[in-house]
Amino acid sequence: MVKKESTTETTESPNDGEYVLTPEEEARYGRFSKNQKRLFMTIMAIATSLGPYSSSAYMPASQMIADEFSTTGSTVNLSGTVFNIMTAISPCLFNRLYEFYGCRPIFILMATLLLIPSILTAVSVNLPMFFVFRSLTGLFSYSFINMAASVTGHIYPPTERSTALSYCLAGTLAASAFAPVLAGVIITYASWRIIFWVQTGITAYVLAMAIVFLKETTPETEFSVWKRQTSKKFKFIAVNPFTVVLALRIPTLFLAGITTLLLSFNYFALLTPIRYVVDPRFGFTSPIQGSLFYLAPGCGMVISTQFAGRYADWVLKRAIKRRGGRLVSEDRLQACLPAMLVMFSSTIIYGWSIQEKKGGLVLPIVVMFLNGLSQTFVYTPVNSYCIGSLPEIGSPISLGSNYFIRNIGAAIGSGVTLPLFDAIGIGWSSVINGALIIVAFGCTLLCYKVGQNWRTRWLKKNGYRSGDGDDREG
């Protein structure tokens, strides 16, 4: 982190409590037309689907993969844990790169690098080869999610950011919804390897789109500044992987990180055991039948993208008007709280409906849908908060810290869920899962109530600000 003194001063709004952009902000967010912004978001939406696709598409095929490599489904599921560990490492290694060189060149580099392990996963001849190259797809594919959020912050002002980000994340959520279903169809009629050939094809398409249409969205990269100051044409930079991790010492980022870690655990604890818990409960024998159960939370996520961002922006605008035109970044977190209560309830009901065999197919499907719906209503404002609340340290670092800890939650969820179910059953497992959501609710509420004071105090203590000032999000 490079310390820089904030020069922002509190501004009075002439528009009856509306958030007013400064001339510098108008120039920054007006560099691209609406159609260009939509095109960039489309490219990002497709790219962000690659990580969740690779993460969830293998789930219905885990037993088929296990049979081919003469192992067990639980062993194959461990590849999901390794995959998620690599996704946690991804922002530590790559966020500094696109912060320095810009998003476009690193986006193209990551897409190129992702092609190689995607192909090698598809042609794996043994379990170690499958583990290694599937893990590398996690390392490269999740860099797109971080870059997409940064690009959103580059081109959309704070009061439009959650709406734009929710559309961008539609690619991520659509993959979570439909990848297992597509995989179920594939393994019913063809080899599981086709799943990863599809991933290869999407990656190649994203690479071509980026080369042709994607422009650099960073207002001014550190690399471009360096080139103006020297006659050299290129510079290799050292990457400190702990910079992203150490950002979690900022109290507000730590609270946001714990929230998303527990939500990610909840989601993977919901999806991972479907093939092993839901299929026997309802007597599903075809991979297609079981894979359709993944649609419930996924469709909830996709549908909620039409509303979650607008709702979060509405909550923020209402708070700005209440404060007389003053923006406080923590205000957007208020949008998370009702959804987290829905997530808690749906988690408990889901577990016990399966355990006690109550409600038939309808009840668990409905509560899984509600769980997916509520996830988006939490992730969207939290992502926007991490993008803009600490411009002094840069969104690649603040957002990267959130994805680092979030993906650790995914790794834990995918790794411990089946052993936990075997030990205490899905009902009591859901009680534990629900209790963790209450902890996440408490972290979010605490950040909403006192986060501004903690954040400002930390920035002043560490030399980033000399006064309180108004939040002008980056």
Beta strands, then each sheet from edge to edge (+ up, - down):
end
